[in-house]
Amino acid sequence: MQISLSEILTVAVTTVGAALSTPTGKLAVASVVVAGALNVISSFLRIMVPLRWLAVGSSVCFFLYGVLYPSLPMMILHGLLLPINIYRAIEMIRLTRRVTQAAARHDMSGVWLKPYMKKRELKAGTVLFQKGDIAKELYFLAEGRIELVEIGVFQEPGSIFGEIAFFSPDRRRTLTARCAEHCRVLTIGEDDFKQLYFQNPAFGFEVVGLIAGRLIADIRRLEDHVTEARAAQAPTPTATP
């Protein structure tokens, strides 16, 4: 049996008219209209936090429509989506707060990144990356010590490293990183990092600020070392008779 477009429209108009004839039906129609409007608005947004809250509002309205109309599939679907969207929205807000607080404290450790990183257990002597390698991951040292071989410097637990090459234009490692002992390392790859950035641009902005702060701190330490070296090499003035 074929159904024409005019018949479909007639059924739709009749259904809406019947729904609008009662207060409960009017509330159901209003709910589904608001839910549809929120979905349309969300299609124009790119930032994840507002998108999540729009999804929460849409799920609430669709769920209310399913209760009032009633529609069991609508109730089940949006009853499941609602807590998921709320959880994801809260998760993004927490990330923003962590990054903002880290920036306010000038915390370069990267502890706030831990929930979004993957854990790796590494034996002593394991080389994480070598000089000249393409930088594909950013690292956080949770346990153990990492030696930066070429300069003989050791990374201690609680430090973030490998960020310079990760954001440099050529993406090449400038040093070799080797486990001086058993290490627990957390990593985040480029794709995951970009996903966090697109979900919450404030995250990326604050990360750039933190890395810039770390670079400035490194430059200041280098300047202090140069000043100390020059002072040590300066000739001692001799007393004139």
One Martini backbone bead per residue (centre of mass of N, CA, C, O) as a GRO file, in nm:
protein
  241
    1MET     BB    1   0.095   0.037   0.024
    2GLN     BB    2   0.045   0.367  -0.062
    3ILE     BB    3   0.173   0.686   0.055
    4SER     BB    4   0.109   1.002   0.048
    5LEU     BB    5   0.203   1.318   0.127
    6SER     BB    6  -0.078   1.425   0.201
    7GLU     BB    7  -0.139   1.202   0.411
    8ILE     BB    8   0.093   1.264   0.600
    9LEU     BB    9   0.011   1.557   0.660
   10THR     BB   10  -0.268   1.494   0.770
   11VAL     BB   11  -0.173   1.323   1.009
   12ALA     BB   12   0.008   1.536   1.139
   13VAL     BB   13  -0.209   1.756   1.183
   14THR     BB   14  -0.398   1.581   1.350
   15THR     BB   15  -0.199   1.513   1.578
   16VAL     BB   16  -0.138   1.804   1.664
   17GLY     BB   17  -0.428   1.891   1.715
   18ALA     BB   18  -0.482   1.680   1.939
   19ALA     BB   19  -0.252   1.774   2.128
   20LEU     BB   20  -0.358   2.085   2.149
   21SER     BB   21  -0.636   2.010   2.309
   22THR     BB   22  -0.431   1.977   2.551
   23PRO     BB   23  -0.217   2.057   2.798
   24THR     BB   24  -0.028   1.813   2.768
   25GLY     BB   25   0.007   1.835   2.460
   26LYS     BB   26   0.129   2.119   2.456
   27LEU     BB   27   0.381   2.043   2.624
   28ALA     BB   28   0.487   1.829   2.427
   29VAL     BB   29   0.521   2.011   2.180
   30ALA     BB   30   0.707   2.219   2.313
   31SER     BB   31   0.935   2.019   2.378
   32VAL     BB   32   1.000   1.928   2.083
   33VAL     BB   33   1.061   2.210   1.974
   34VAL     BB   34   1.297   2.277   2.164
   35ALA     BB   35   1.470   2.032   2.094
   36GLY     BB   36   1.502   2.103   1.793
   37ALA     BB   37   1.630   2.383   1.835
   38LEU     BB   38   1.884   2.281   1.987
   39ASN     BB   39   1.990   2.109   1.753
   40VAL     BB   40   2.025   2.338   1.551
   41ILE     BB   41   2.220   2.513   1.719
   42SER     BB   42   2.446   2.291   1.755
   43SER     BB   43   2.530   2.290   1.442
   44PHE     BB   44   2.689   2.590   1.487
   45LEU     BB   45   2.884   2.455   1.684
   46ARG     BB   46   3.234   2.381   1.815
   47ILE     BB   47   3.207   2.385   2.114
   48MET     BB   48   3.166   2.141   2.352
   49VAL     BB   49   3.027   2.252   2.605
   50PRO     BB   50   2.772   2.378   2.473
   51LEU     BB   51   2.692   2.117   2.329
   52ARG     BB   52   2.636   1.950   2.584
   53TRP     BB   53   2.414   2.137   2.702
   54LEU     BB   54   2.227   2.112   2.460
   55ALA     BB   55   2.196   1.804   2.485
   56VAL     BB   56   2.067   1.809   2.760
   57GLY     BB   57   1.820   1.981   2.687
   58SER     BB   58   1.718   1.793   2.462
   59SER     BB   59   1.680   1.537   2.637
   60VAL     BB   60   1.476   1.656   2.831
   61CYS     BB   61   1.258   1.725   2.618
   62PHE     BB   62   1.228   1.442   2.493
   63PHE     BB   63   1.156   1.299   2.755
   64LEU     BB   64   0.903   1.466   2.814
   65TYR     BB   65   0.757   1.385   2.558
   66GLY     BB   66   0.757   1.076   2.619
   67VAL     BB   67   0.579   1.108   2.873
   68LEU     BB   68   0.329   1.282   2.753
   69TYR     BB   69   0.228   1.139   2.486
   70PRO     BB   70   0.354   0.864   2.468
   71SER     BB   71   0.717   0.735   2.445
   72LEU     BB   72   0.923   0.481   2.504
   73PRO     BB   73   1.170   0.515   2.313
   74MET     BB   74   1.223   0.810   2.394
   75MET     BB   75   1.271   0.760   2.694
   76ILE     BB   76   1.508   0.561   2.672
   77LEU     BB   77   1.708   0.716   2.498
   78HIS     BB   78   1.713   0.993   2.675
   79GLY     BB   79   1.768   0.851   2.946
   80LEU     BB   80   2.061   0.768   2.849
   81LEU     BB   81   2.181   1.043   2.734
   82LEU     BB   82   2.170   1.238   2.972
   83PRO     BB   83   2.404   1.135   3.164
   84ILE     BB   84   2.623   1.145   2.948
   85ASN     BB   85   2.614   1.452   2.888
   86ILE     BB   86   2.664   1.545   3.175
   87TYR     BB   87   2.936   1.411   3.219
   88ARG     BB   88   3.088   1.546   2.977
   89ALA     BB   89   3.046   1.837   3.068
   90ILE     BB   90   3.188   1.812   3.344
   91GLU     BB   91   3.460   1.717   3.234
   92MET     BB   92   3.524   1.979   3.075
   93ILE     BB   93   3.511   2.171   3.317
   94ARG     BB   94   3.737   2.037   3.481
   95LEU     BB   95   3.958   2.083   3.276
   96THR     BB   96   3.949   2.389   3.278
   97ARG     BB   97   4.015   2.420   3.580
   98ARG     BB   98   4.286   2.277   3.585
   99VAL     BB   99   4.431   2.461   3.382
  100THR     BB  100   4.377   2.733   3.523
  101GLN     BB  101   4.514   2.658   3.793
  102ALA     BB  102   4.791   2.594   3.674
  103ALA     BB  103   4.838   2.878   3.560
  104ALA     BB  104   4.808   3.033   3.833
  105ARG     BB  105   5.055   2.848   3.964
  106HIS     BB  106   5.273   2.772   3.756
  107ASP     BB  107   5.220   2.469   3.658
  108MET     BB  108   5.448   2.241   3.479
  109SER     BB  109   5.381   1.928   3.536
  110GLY     BB  110   5.089   1.802   3.425
  111VAL     BB  111   4.876   1.672   3.624
  112TRP     BB  112   4.604   1.756   3.469
  113LEU     BB  113   4.661   1.527   3.235
  114LYS     BB  114   4.633   1.236   3.351
  115PRO     BB  115   4.327   1.151   3.275
  116TYR     BB  116   4.435   1.165   2.943
  117MET     BB  117   4.640   0.931   2.989
  118LYS     BB  118   4.880   0.678   2.924
  119LYS     BB  119   5.016   0.389   3.054
  120ARG     BB  120   5.373   0.307   3.120
  121GLU     BB  121   5.600   0.039   3.154
  122LEU     BB  122   5.957   0.073   3.225
  123LYS     BB  123   6.269  -0.023   3.185
  124ALA     BB  124   6.578  -0.014   3.236
  125GLY     BB  125   6.715   0.141   2.936
  126THR     BB  126   6.484   0.258   2.802
  127VAL     BB  127   6.396   0.413   2.497
  128LEU     BB  128   6.179   0.656   2.415
  129PHE     BB  129   6.380   0.857   2.259
  130GLN     BB  130   6.552   1.001   1.985
  131LYS     BB  131   6.748   1.186   1.824
  132GLY     BB  132   6.532   1.289   1.546
  133ASP     BB  133   6.269   1.212   1.617
  134ILE     BB  134   5.939   1.194   1.597
  135ALA     BB  135   5.690   1.374   1.759
  136LYS     BB  136   5.396   1.195   1.912
  137GLU     BB  137   5.451   1.262   2.225
  138LEU     BB  138   5.357   1.328   2.557
  139TYR     BB  139   5.513   1.352   2.888
  140PHE     BB  140   5.473   1.179   3.214
  141LEU     BB  141   5.638   1.144   3.524
  142ALA     BB  142   5.551   0.921   3.789
  143GLU     BB  143   5.812   0.716   3.785
  144GLY     BB  144   6.132   0.777   3.830
  145ARG     BB  145   6.402   0.816   3.581
  146ILE     BB  146   6.509   1.051   3.328
  147GLU     BB  147   6.747   1.063   3.072
  148LEU     BB  148   6.928   1.321   2.912
  149VAL     BB  149   7.192   1.229   2.751
  150GLU     BB  150   7.347   1.480   2.617
  151ILE     BB  151   7.322   1.652   2.917
  152GLY     BB  152   7.279   1.486   3.193
  153VAL     BB  153   6.972   1.500   3.259
  154PHE     BB  154   6.712   1.464   3.510
  155GLN     BB  155   6.397   1.337   3.541
  156GLU     BB  156   6.145   1.379   3.765
  157PRO     BB  157   5.887   1.319   3.936
  158GLY     BB  158   5.625   1.530   3.798
  159SER     BB  159   5.719   1.560   3.500
  160ILE     BB  160   5.725   1.725   3.195
  161PHE     BB  161   5.804   1.594   2.862
  162GLY     BB  162   5.854   1.658   2.512
  163GLU     BB  163   5.722   1.947   2.425
  164ILE     BB  164   5.900   2.089   2.221
  165ALA     BB  165   5.878   1.892   1.976
  166PHE     BB  166   5.563   1.868   1.976
  167PHE     BB  167   5.558   2.205   1.889
  168SER     BB  168   5.745   2.202   1.668
  169PRO     BB  169   5.781   2.235   1.332
  170ASP     BB  170   5.962   1.952   1.286
  171ARG     BB  171   5.920   1.734   1.522
  172ARG     BB  172   6.208   1.706   1.658
  173ARG     BB  173   6.428   1.559   1.847
  174THR     BB  174   6.698   1.695   2.061
  175LEU     BB  175   6.685   1.433   2.244
  176THR     BB  176   6.760   1.167   2.463
  177ALA     BB  177   6.545   0.922   2.623
  178ARG     BB  178   6.625   0.745   2.934
  179CYS     BB  179   6.599   0.493   3.154
  180ALA     BB  180   6.752   0.478   3.472
  181GLU     BB  181   6.488   0.327   3.558
  182HIS     BB  182   6.212   0.233   3.665
  183CYS     BB  183   5.911   0.334   3.482
  184ARG     BB  184   5.631   0.563   3.494
  185VAL     BB  185   5.446   0.652   3.202
  186LEU     BB  186   5.272   0.922   3.058
  187THR     BB  187   5.061   0.957   2.763
  188ILE     BB  188   5.006   1.182   2.474
  189GLY     BB  189   4.871   1.225   2.176
  190GLU     BB  190   4.789   1.412   1.910
  191ASP     BB  191   4.490   1.328   1.878
  192ASP     BB  192   4.406   1.368   2.176
  193PHE     BB  193   4.492   1.660   2.197
  194LYS     BB  194   4.310   1.770   1.972
  195GLN     BB  195   4.045   1.679   2.098
  196LEU     BB  196   4.068   1.856   2.350
  197TYR     BB  197   4.084   2.121   2.199
  198PHE     BB  198   3.807   2.104   2.041
  199GLN     BB  199   3.636   2.068   2.302
  200ASN     BB  200   3.853   2.290   2.443
  201PRO     BB  201   4.019   2.576   2.371
  202ALA     BB  202   4.124   2.657   2.656
  203PHE     BB  203   4.322   2.431   2.680
  204GLY     BB  204   4.520   2.512   2.452
  205PHE     BB  205   4.583   2.797   2.556
  206GLU     BB  206   4.703   2.711   2.833
  207VAL     BB  207   4.922   2.523   2.729
  208VAL     BB  208   5.082   2.738   2.582
  209GLY     BB  209   5.136   2.906   2.835
  210LEU     BB  210   5.291   2.689   2.994
  211ILE     BB  211   5.516   2.638   2.784
  212ALA     BB  212   5.618   2.926   2.773
  213GLY     BB  213   5.696   2.935   3.072
  214ARG     BB  214   5.905   2.708   3.053
  215LEU     BB  215   6.091   2.842   2.846
  216ILE     BB  216   6.157   3.090   3.015
  217ALA     BB  217   6.283   2.933   3.249
  218ASP     BB  218   6.509   2.805   3.079
  219ILE     BB  219   6.639   3.069   2.989
  220ARG     BB  220   6.707   3.174   3.272
  221ARG     BB  221   6.891   2.940   3.351
  222LEU     BB  222   7.091   2.980   3.122
  223GLU     BB  223   7.172   3.269   3.199
  224ASP     BB  224   7.281   3.194   3.478
  225HIS     BB  225   7.503   3.002   3.378
  226VAL     BB  226   7.654   3.210   3.207
  227THR     BB  227   7.713   3.410   3.434
  228GLU     BB  228   7.873   3.210   3.611
  229ALA     BB  229   8.090   3.138   3.400
  230ARG     BB  230   8.200   3.425   3.361
  231ALA     BB  231   8.275   3.473   3.659
  232ALA     BB  232   8.479   3.231   3.674
  233GLN     BB  233   8.664   3.348   3.421
  234ALA     BB  234   8.735   3.591   3.555
  235PRO     BB  235   8.977   3.788   3.638
  236THR     BB  236   9.177   3.853   3.904
  237PRO     BB  237   9.252   4.115   4.070
  238THR     BB  238   9.546   4.291   4.124
  239ALA     BB  239   9.754   4.423   4.340
  240THR     BB  240   9.904   4.726   4.384
  241PRO     BB  241  10.203   4.865   4.514
   0.00000   0.00000   0.00000
